[in-house]
Amino acid sequence: MFNMISIVIPCHNSERSLKQCLDSVFLINCTANYEVIIVDDASGDQTVAIAKNYPCRIFTLRSNKGAAYARNYGAKEAIGELLVFIDSDVVVKSDILTLFLGNYSRDQVDGVVGFFAESNPYSDYFSQYKSLYCYYKYCQLKNNDVSAFNTAVAAIKKSVFVQVDGFDESLSACEDNEFGERLFQNGFHIYIDNNIKVLHLKQFTFLSLLRNDYRKSVSLSEILFSSIKKKGLPNKLKFSDFSYGMMINIPIVFSLLVAILFCIISNSVEGLIIVCLLWSVFLFNNRKFFNYLLGEKGLWFVVKAAFFTVLDYAVVGAAVLKGMIVVLFKL
């Protein structure tokens, strides 16, 4: 079907993970021919030196342009009919290209998406939590009218990529989500393959995870509200990282935080009852996720998640509000 596959890996200061990434890439077992393209986004470390140890095509940008620009650059230089995007901080399995190609035997498949594995090489709580959350989130997506596109591990026909003008280089984050939304709006079909998983070599701390979720949620909400502003509210929210269930969490959490403040100030039984009630509503709304964590990590992990997830949604809510204000007032 495809005479050549081009694996495009954007890199910026990726010396900590690139060797593991490329080691796994060059252990890929596939009957199809493939090339590996490294686009170095003006790294200041040993990224290029590491890449030179492998038979890659290496392109170095003179200044930092961002992941969207780097991916577009790599796609432009690619000779393959199928583009496979992976991040420089993931480890792939040897059958990844075979799995990608197998999905193109299906009717009306233009892009194929995998996702992060539930496991994480870092044992700390927040790294484990993030990997489990990402895995759970993508497992909930269905292969009917979905706009998910995760460049950590995704494939797209080059002809389709060119037709929709690639990634939006004006975005500093979440360019893959916007790209997926644009594919969906133009009638192209993305297939989610639950068998395609990559190990994410990413460590999070309490603060770095909150910062990550805030930054990403601002960009996602700008993309979402811009789409709503142009086309109106969709009948069913299919945006990859946002769902109606998630959006409902935001007013619940803000109400809960107000109730906690009221309880502290008033020192009343009524305030405590309201806090318990709202927390119960939040737990019920997220019961499937917490049940999943319980099965994977046990009760103590879930107890900590019940507190952290509230705080995380408060941060996400603030980010969504900022994104909405930016779009409405064109800041």
C-alpha positions, 0 to 999 in steps of 0.5 A: 500500500505504501512504498515508503513510510517516513517517521518524523521526530521533532526534537528540542533539548531531547538528550535525556530520552532520544537515545532510548527513543531511537534505539526502539525505532531502529528495532522496528520489525516491518516488511515496508521500507521506512526512513527516520527524520529528525528535526532538531528545533535549535537544541542547546544540548547533545540532541544532534550528537546523539542523533548522528549515531543513527542512520537518520536524516537530520535537519537542524533549525537555526532558531526555536520554531516550536513542535508544529513547525518542526513537524511540518518541516519534517513532513515536507522533507519526507519521501514516504506516502505515510507519515508517522509522527512520534515524540522524542520522549517515547519508546515504541514497540517493534511491531508499531509500523505493522499495526499502523499498516494493518489499520489501512486495510479498513475502509475510510481510514485516513489517520491512525492514532495510538496513545501512551501506555498505562505504565511509566518508568518513573515510580513517583505518584504524579508520573504514575497518575498522569500516565494512567489518566492519559491512558484511561482518557484515550480508552474512552474515545470511540471510533465514530466521529472523533477528532483525536490526533495524538502526535506522540504516536500517530500516522497520517497519509501524506496526501491528506496532511498536505491537503489540510495544510499540516499543523498550525504553526501559530500554536505553541501547544496542542497543535495536534488537537487542532489538527485532529479537529480540522481533519474531522471538520473536513470529513477525514476519518481517524481510527484509534487503535488501542493496541498501539501504545508507547512508553512515555519517558516523562517525569512529573512533579506536583507543580510541573503536572499542574503547570502542564495541565494549565498550559495545555487546557488554555490552548485546548479551550482556545481551540474549542471556543474558537470552533464554537464561535465559528460553527456553534455548539456541536450536538455531541462534544467529540473534542479529544481532550474535552468531554461534557463529563469533564466540563461538568467537573469544573462548576462542581469543583469551583462550587466545592472550593467555595463551600470549603471556604464557607465551611472554614469561615462559618465553622458550621455543620451546614457548611460541612454537609455542603462540602461532603455533598459536593465532594460526593457529586464529584466522586460520583461524576468521576466514578469510572476513572476512580474505579479504574485507578482502584483496580490498577493501584489500590485504595491509597492511590485513589484516596490521594487522587480524590484530592489531587484531581479536585485541585487539577480540575480547579487549575483546568477550570481557570485555564478554560476560563482564560481561554474563553476570555481570550477567544471572546475578546480576541486578546 
